[in-house]
Amino acid sequence: MTRTRLWLFWSSLAVYAAIVAAVVTTSWLVHLDWQLMLFRPYKQWPEFHAFLDYFVVLGQRAPTAVAVLAWLGWRAWRQHTLRPLLVLGGSLLLLNVTVGAAKIGMGRLGPHYATEIGSNEMWAGGDIFPSGHTANAVVTWGVVAYLATTPRARRTASVACAMVALGVGSTTVYLGTHWLSDVLLGWVAGLLVLLALPWFEPGMAYAEAWLLDLRDRLRGRPTGDPSAPASLSPLATRVSIVSQRPTGPAAGTGNEPPREMARVSSGTGPPPRPDAWPHLGPHAARHERPPATPGGHRRPPQSDRPGGRTQARTGR
């Protein structure tokens, strides 16, 4: 993890703690929650209600996970790696554990179930704090930016992800399903999950190697056979290879060495044959070939042939 990402992580964690403390102590943030709730934005601007009812689906876990899974599944198939799927699964698992634990632990009631005006509604059996819609929008769409293969694609995807997450969180406040502080904490909770992903990269690399090794065992292929393809190497070797693969913007760009060269360099397969692709056999260098005659023949003129064929051939 880079120093900048580490600094962002700890700064976001401090903001997370500050928001929780502001709600627990019933500070000005709780009063702002109640002002927005009593303002009822969905009644002030009812013309946006129908559209925003559909837009907020971009933060629901099931539809967004299916959409992103389809894209990352295609990426995994093209790049011959399970990493995109493991990153998505690991990020959603981390999101469920952290956000779910916070929801259950603080038990805050939502605006539609509030019991006392001005109260923070904490530890009342609810599950609204932080906003799961908002955190899910940050993480699910943020994984697409996290797995981008070029800096330009990563910047574009990051901006798009931020816009969707901001829109989803603001929509829940408009609809009255979340307090403003719920949304603020959901944004920070999702960002913390994305910032923590590099710490889980070694575990995901091990999981990928283990799954590939299990696949080979189920197919009945020996994993210790030196003549087997490189994907059938022992688990320890596979973990080393997977963990050394680039995981940043350079990953999956198509610059990896050919599989046949990787097998030879790692010593897990036989050396390539001399007649292997792209050549059908060994060829002499161009400067070693005899020069072509004006008639198109590469064989030098034979002066010992009768009938003066040499003069006739070279005189054409």
C-alpha positions in Angstrom: 0.0 0.0 0.0 1.4 3.4 -1.0 1.9 6.2 1.5 -0.8 8.3 0.0 -3.4 5.5 0.2 -2.4 4.8 3.8 -2.8 8.4 4.7 -6.2 8.5 3.0 -7.3 5.3 4.9 -6.4 6.7 8.4 -7.9 10.1 7.6 -11.2 8.4 6.4 -11.2 6.3 9.6 -10.9 9.5 11.7 -13.8 11.0 9.8 -15.8 7.8 10.3 -15.2 8.1 14.1 -16.1 11.8 14.1 -19.5 11.2 12.4 -20.4 8.4 14.8 -19.4 10.6 17.8 -21.5 13.5 16.4 -24.6 11.2 16.2 -24.1 9.5 19.6 -23.8 12.8 21.4 -26.9 14.3 19.6 -24.9 17.2 18.2 -25.7 19.7 15.5 -25.6 16.9 12.9 -28.6 15.2 14.5 -30.5 18.5 14.4 -29.6 18.8 10.7 -31.0 15.3 10.2 -34.3 16.3 11.7 -34.5 19.6 9.7 -34.1 17.7 6.4 -36.5 15.0 7.4 -39.2 17.5 8.4 -38.5 19.5 5.2 -39.6 16.4 3.2 -37.8 17.0 -0.1 -39.9 14.4 -1.9 -42.9 16.7 -1.3 -41.1 19.9 -2.2 -40.0 18.5 -5.6 -42.5 15.6 -6.5 -41.7 15.8 -10.2 -38.4 13.9 -9.5 -39.9 11.2 -7.5 -40.6 8.7 -10.2 -37.2 8.9 -11.8 -35.3 8.8 -8.5 -37.3 5.7 -7.5 -35.5 3.9 -10.3 -32.2 5.6 -9.9 -31.7 4.5 -6.3 -31.6 0.9 -7.6 -28.0 1.6 -8.6 -27.2 1.3 -4.8 -29.1 -2.0 -4.2 -26.8 -4.9 -3.7 -28.3 -7.6 -5.9 -28.9 -5.7 -9.1 -25.5 -3.9 -9.0 -23.6 -7.1 -8.1 -25.1 -8.9 -11.0 -24.3 -6.1 -13.4 -20.7 -5.7 -12.3 -20.3 -9.5 -12.0 -21.2 -9.9 -15.7 -18.6 -7.3 -16.7 -15.8 -8.7 -14.5 -16.6 -12.2 -15.5 -16.0 -11.3 -19.1 -12.7 -9.6 -18.0 -11.7 -12.7 -16.1 -12.3 -14.9 -19.1 -10.4 -12.6 -21.5 -7.4 -12.3 -19.1 -7.4 -15.9 -18.0 -7.4 -14.9 -14.3 -9.8 -15.1 -11.4 -8.6 -11.9 -9.8 -11.5 -9.6 -10.9 -14.1 -12.0 -9.5 -12.1 -12.5 -6.3 -11.7 -8.7 -5.8 -15.5 -8.2 -6.2 -16.3 -11.1 -3.9 -13.8 -10.0 -1.3 -14.9 -6.4 -1.3 -18.6 -7.3 -0.9 -17.7 -9.7 1.9 -15.7 -7.0 3.6 -18.6 -4.5 3.1 -21.2 -6.9 4.6 -19.0 -7.6 7.6 -18.1 -4.0 8.5 -21.3 -2.2 7.5 -23.5 -5.0 8.8 -21.7 -5.0 12.2 -22.1 -1.3 12.5 -25.8 -1.4 11.6 -26.5 -4.1 14.2 -24.3 -2.6 16.9 -25.7 0.9 16.8 -29.3 0.0 16.0 -30.5 3.3 14.8 -34.0 3.8 13.6 -34.7 5.4 10.2 -36.7 8.6 9.6 -40.0 6.8 9.0 -39.8 4.9 12.3 -38.5 7.8 14.5 -40.1 8.0 17.9 -39.1 11.4 19.3 -38.3 14.6 17.5 -34.7 15.7 18.1 -33.6 12.2 19.3 -30.7 10.4 17.7 -32.7 7.2 17.7 -29.7 5.1 18.6 -29.8 1.5 20.1 -33.5 1.2 19.3 -33.4 -2.0 17.2 -33.0 -0.3 13.8 -30.5 -1.1 11.1 -30.2 2.2 9.2 -26.8 3.6 10.3 -24.7 3.7 8.1 -26.5 3.7 4.8 -26.1 0.3 3.1 -27.3 1.7 -0.3 -24.7 4.4 -0.2 -21.8 2.2 0.9 -22.8 -0.5 -1.6 -22.8 2.1 -4.5 -19.3 3.2 -3.5 -17.8 -0.3 -3.2 -19.5 -2.1 -6.1 -18.9 0.6 -8.7 -15.6 1.5 -7.2 -14.3 -2.0 -7.8 -14.6 -1.3 -11.5 -12.3 1.7 -11.1 -10.0 -0.3 -8.8 -9.5 -2.9 -11.5 -9.0 -0.5 -14.4 -6.0 -1.4 -16.5 -4.9 2.1 -17.6 -4.5 5.4 -15.7 -7.0 7.1 -18.0 -9.6 4.4 -17.5 -9.1 4.5 -13.8 -9.6 8.2 -13.6 -12.7 8.1 -15.8 -14.2 5.2 -13.8 -13.4 6.9 -10.5 -15.3 10.0 -11.5 -18.2 8.0 -12.7 -18.3 5.9 -9.5 -18.2 9.1 -7.3 -21.1 10.6 -9.3 -23.2 7.5 -8.9 -22.4 7.1 -5.2 -23.2 10.8 -4.5 -26.4 10.5 -6.5 -27.6 7.4 -4.7 -26.8 8.8 -1.2 -28.6 12.1 -2.0 -31.6 10.2 -3.4 -32.1 8.3 -0.2 -32.2 11.6 1.7 -34.7 12.9 -0.9 -36.9 9.9 -0.5 -36.8 10.1 3.3 -35.4 6.6 3.8 -32.1 7.7 5.4 -30.9 10.5 7.6 -28.2 12.7 6.2 -25.7 11.3 8.7 -26.5 7.8 7.5 -25.4 8.8 4.0 -22.3 10.6 5.2 -21.2 7.5 7.1 -22.1 5.2 4.2 -19.8 7.2 1.9 -16.9 6.9 4.3 -17.6 3.3 5.0 -17.5 2.4 1.3 -14.3 4.4 0.8 -12.6 2.6 3.7 -13.4 -0.8 2.1 -11.8 0.3 -1.2 -8.8 1.7 0.5 -8.2 -1.5 2.5 -8.4 -3.8 -0.6 -4.6 -3.8 -1.2 -4.1 -5.4 2.2 -6.2 -8.4 1.0 -4.4 -8.9 -2.3 -2.0 -11.6 -1.0 -5.0 -13.5 0.4 -6.8 -13.2 -2.9 -3.7 -14.4 -4.8 -3.6 -17.5 -2.6 -7.3 -18.1 -3.1 -6.9 -17.9 -6.9 -3.9 -20.3 -6.8 -5.8 -22.7 -4.5 -8.9 -22.7 -6.8 -6.9 -23.3 -9.9 -5.1 -26.2 -8.2 -8.4 -27.6 -7.0 -9.8 -27.4 -10.6 -6.8 -29.4 -11.9 -7.2 -32.0 -9.2 -10.9 -32.4 -10.0 -10.0 -32.9 -13.6 -7.6 -35.7 -12.6 -4.5 -34.1 -13.9 -1.2 -34.6 -12.0 0.1 -31.4 -10.6 3.7 -32.5 -10.2 4.2 -33.8 -13.8 7.0 -31.7 -15.4 5.6 -32.2 -18.8 2.2 -30.7 -17.7 1.3 -27.2 -18.6 2.4 -24.4 -16.3 -1.1 -24.0 -14.9 -0.7 -27.5 -13.3 2.3 -26.7 -11.1 2.2 -27.3 -7.4 0.2 -25.0 -5.2 3.3 -23.3 -3.7 4.7 -22.5 -7.1 1.3 -21.3 -8.3 0.9 -19.0 -5.4 4.3 -17.5 -6.0 3.5 -16.9 -9.7 0.1 -15.4 -9.0 1.3 -13.1 -6.2 4.1 -11.7 -8.5 1.6 -10.8 -11.2 1.0 -7.0 -11.5 -2.2 -5.9 -9.7 -2.2 -2.2 -10.7 -3.0 -0.4 -13.9 -0.5 -2.6 -15.8 -2.3 -5.8 -15.0 -4.0 -7.5 -17.9 -2.7 -5.2 -20.6 -1.6 -8.0 -22.8 2.2 -7.5 -22.3 2.7 -10.8 -20.5 5.3 -13.2 -22.0 3.9 -16.1 -24.1 2.9 -19.1 -22.1 5.5 -21.3 -23.8 8.3 -18.9 -22.8 7.0 -18.8 -19.2 7.1 -22.6 -19.0 10.7 -22.7 -20.2 11.9 -19.9 -17.9 10.3 -21.5 -14.8 11.6 -24.9 -15.6 8.2 -26.6 -15.5 8.1 -27.8 -19.1 10.2 -29.0 -22.0 12.1 -26.5 -24.1 10.3 -25.5 -27.3 11.1 -27.5 -30.5 13.3 -25.9 -33.1 10.4 -26.1 -35.6 7.9 -24.5 -33.3 5.7 -21.5 -34.2 6.3 -19.1 -35.9 8.9 -20.9 -38.0 8.6 -24.3 -39.6 12.3 -25.0 -39.3 15.7 -23.4 -38.9 16.5 -20.8 -41.6 19.8 -19.3 -42.5 20.3 -15.6 -42.0 19.7 -13.4 -44.9 23.4 -12.4 -45.2 24.4 -16.1 -45.3 22.3 -17.0 -48.3 23.9 -17.1 -51.8 22.9 -14.1 -53.9 20.2 -14.6 -56.5 21.2 -14.5 -60.2 19.4 -12.3 -62.7 17.4 -15.4 -63.7 16.1 -15.8 -60.1 18.3 -18.8 -59.2 20.3 -18.8 -56.0 22.7 -21.6 -57.1 26.0 -20.3 -58.5 26.6 -20.8 -62.2 28.2 -24.2 -63.0 31.2 -23.6 -65.3 31.9 -27.3 -65.8 28.6 -28.0 -67.5 29.0 -28.7 -71.3 27.4 -26.7 -74.0 28.2 -23.2 -72.6 25.1 -23.2 -70.4 26.9 -20.7 -68.1 27.2 -18.1 -70.8 23.7 -18.6 -72.0 22.3 -18.5 -68.6 24.1 -15.3 -67.5 23.5 -13.7 -70.8 19.8 -13.6 -70.5 
